[in-house]
């Protein structure tokens, strides 16, 4: 699975939300920095070349749909982030969020309970 650019990831989020969409449908969902139709079409075709998207043809128009599940992409993204930024350590990841005050003691206790209950 090839890495996506920020813009490609943004487009994938729209396609995951819509399930199937024409370029104009994707364009309508983008609120900020709306790309030109032709630019957006090129990005979606690149996503197809990377194996994230496929299409149904209706004459000259294509309806695109994701072929990579959001959950599969998320797992890959998180795994890569942990490898690249946290020395492949989930402990370092959780410590980072604790240091940044992005996770509370109560949330940590919930995680511990979840881990203990999954044994």
C-alpha positions in Angstrom: 0.0 0.0 0.0 1.6 3.2 -1.2 1.7 6.3 1.1 -0.8 9.0 0.3 -0.2 12.7 0.1 -2.3 14.9 2.4 -4.6 15.9 -0.5 -5.0 12.3 -1.5 -5.9 11.3 2.0 -8.4 14.1 2.2 -10.0 12.8 -1.0 -10.1 9.3 0.3 -11.9 10.5 3.4 -14.6 11.9 1.2 -14.8 8.7 -0.9 -15.1 6.6 2.3 -17.9 8.9 3.5 -19.8 8.8 0.2 -19.0 5.2 -0.8 -19.4 6.0 -4.5 -19.0 9.3 -6.1 -18.4 11.2 -9.3 -15.7 13.9 -9.3 -18.3 16.6 -9.0 -19.7 14.9 -5.8 -16.2 14.8 -4.2 -15.6 18.4 -5.2 -18.9 19.4 -3.5 -17.8 17.8 -0.2 -14.5 19.8 0.0 -15.0 22.9 2.0 -11.6 24.5 2.1 -8.9 24.8 -0.7 -11.4 23.3 -3.2 -9.3 22.0 -6.1 -10.2 22.7 -9.7 -12.3 19.9 -11.3 -9.4 18.7 -13.5 -6.9 18.7 -10.6 -9.3 16.7 -8.5 -9.9 14.3 -11.4 -6.1 13.8 -11.7 -5.8 13.1 -7.9 -8.5 10.5 -8.0 -6.9 8.8 -11.0 -3.6 8.8 -9.1 -5.5 7.1 -6.2 -6.7 4.5 -8.7 -3.2 3.9 -9.9 -2.0 3.5 -6.3 -4.7 0.8 -5.8 -7.0 2.7 -3.4 -9.9 3.5 -5.8 -11.7 1.8 -8.7 -14.4 3.1 -11.0 -17.5 2.2 -12.9 -17.7 3.9 -16.3 -20.9 5.5 -17.6 -19.9 6.7 -21.0 -17.2 9.3 -20.5 -18.1 9.7 -16.9 -16.6 7.7 -14.1 -18.1 6.9 -10.7 -15.3 6.2 -8.2 -15.4 4.0 -5.1 -12.8 3.0 -2.5 -11.3 -0.5 -2.7 -9.1 0.0 0.4 -11.2 0.0 3.6 -10.8 3.0 5.9 -9.9 0.6 8.8 -7.1 -1.1 6.8 -5.7 2.3 5.9 -5.9 3.5 9.6 -4.1 0.4 10.8 -1.3 1.0 8.3 -1.1 4.7 9.1 -1.0 4.1 12.8 1.6 1.4 12.5 3.8 3.5 10.3 3.5 6.5 12.7 4.5 4.4 15.7 7.5 3.0 13.8 8.5 6.4 12.4 7.9 8.7 15.4 7.7 6.5 18.5 10.6 4.1 18.0 8.1 1.3 17.4 6.8 1.6 21.0 3.2 1.9 21.9 4.3 2.9 25.4 6.1 5.9 23.9 2.9 6.8 22.0 0.8 6.7 25.1 3.5 8.6 27.0 3.5 11.3 24.3 -0.3 11.8 24.7 0.0 11.9 28.5 2.8 14.5 28.3 0.8 16.6 25.9 -2.2 16.3 28.2 -4.2 14.7 25.4 -5.3 11.7 27.5 -6.6 11.7 31.1 -5.9 9.4 34.0 -9.5 8.1 33.6 -9.0 7.3 30.0 -5.7 5.5 30.8 -7.6 3.4 33.4 -10.2 2.5 30.8 -7.4 1.3 28.5 -5.9 -0.7 31.3 -9.3 -2.3 32.1 -9.8 -3.0 28.4 -6.4 -4.7 28.2 -7.0 -6.8 31.3 -10.5 -7.9 30.1 -9.1 -9.0 26.8 -6.7 -11.4 28.3 
